[in-house]
Amino acid sequence: MHFNDLNPPERLLLGPGPSNVNPRVLKALSSPLVGYMDPFYLKVMDETKALLKYVFKTKNEFTFPVPGTGMAGMEASLCNVVELGDEVIVCVNGFFGERMDELVLRIGGKPIRIEAGWGKIITKESVEEALRESNAKTIAIVHGETSTGIQQPIKEISKLAKSYDSLLIVDAVTSLGGCELDLDAWGIDVCYSGTQKCLNCPPGLAPITLNDRALNIIQNRKTKIQSFYLDLQLINKYWSEERVYHHTGPIAMTYALREALRIIHEEGLENRLARHNRNSQAFIKGIEAMGLEMHAQEGYRLPSLNTVVIPKGIIDVNVRRMLFDYFNIEIGGGLGLLKGKIWRVGLMGRNSTEKNVILLLEALERTLRKEGYHNKSNSGVGAAIDFYDST
Ligand SMILES: *Cc1c(COP(=O)(O)O)cnc(C)c1O
């Protein structure tokens, strides 16, 4: 048997994640390993924690990355907080809300579903009604719904959670580092994310943070959590002063995450969010100038994940294949209910640039024309450039 050298193509990843990784992160990833209790690594852990607190905008000491992808963060959040038979209000307006519902069921909780259309926000009225009519002490909600492009308002729902003495769990996998998220000011109790979206790191870690209200709940559970590996209190013993072994630290991935977060810190979170908003707006201007429509409810669009309605008569896969084969660009198709109906364009972290917006609009215009969609030449690119020049 013979196997060639690994030689992956360099693609522009404008889908729902992973996003492109900075060479600095790849370099960190290939740095020499040390032991998981090496003083050097312990310092890297502390710095990674400090950087995570900066990006989450939190003072929570209980903040660290859980090994595993974003789903590990979702599962850890729910299985640490929810006990057998607990009612949990689960907000479902897309694929990842559905996932939370599924996880609550598997953990043995009783999901109380609040639903909204795929592409609409969950209203605070519907949350309040569910709080009033149930015994739920936990609310689970997605901040950036990657399947629909919705950016869910959190602040008001967080206030409600407090007034009903409920815990709020927020999925920030696609929003952390790319959208406004103010953990402490908004009063979010539990929040998790993933590394491969707006943080521009390879997939493999799930940053998570819990405030004292959440800690109090998990410290006073009546039953042990079923998962040993995702027991956050045990993992925290390794990430805090105690330094008790729970699992071998994912050393190289922690190097990578530290570097990815350091890059965000250098740019400054506010600058980074403004950049995401600006490039998303330019992209939307271009899309609308081409006669296309955005899918997500106006006013609540995620700057890091932009959803475009596939026009009538256009075949989803033909367009994505040409973008891929001819332009070397990956964008996402629809997920679940929206399969074949929308495209998902990620402008995540370092991929949210003027250059990428112009390139993708150009590629999309040419591809769509080839597929028989009639739009004026350069209408999308022109509108985006006008936007950039006027702001
Ligand atoms: C991607 C994503 C997840 C799951 O993350 P994985 O890294 O694929 O495990 C969860 N929630 C949202 C909103 C996501 O976008």
The ligand as an ORCA input file, in Angstrom:
! r2SCAN-3c Opt
* xyz 0 1
  C     -22.210     24.572     14.646
  C     -23.214     24.750     15.715
  C     -23.361     23.838     16.768
  C     -22.636     22.550     16.834
  O     -21.286     22.678     16.794
  P     -20.366     21.482     16.271
  O     -19.012     22.130     16.331
  O     -20.811     21.155     14.887
  O     -20.491     20.363     17.194
  C     -24.277     24.129     17.756
  N     -25.016     25.236     17.712
  C     -24.919     26.123     16.716
  C     -25.765     27.354     16.726
  C     -24.006     25.908     15.687
  O     -23.898     26.781     14.690
*
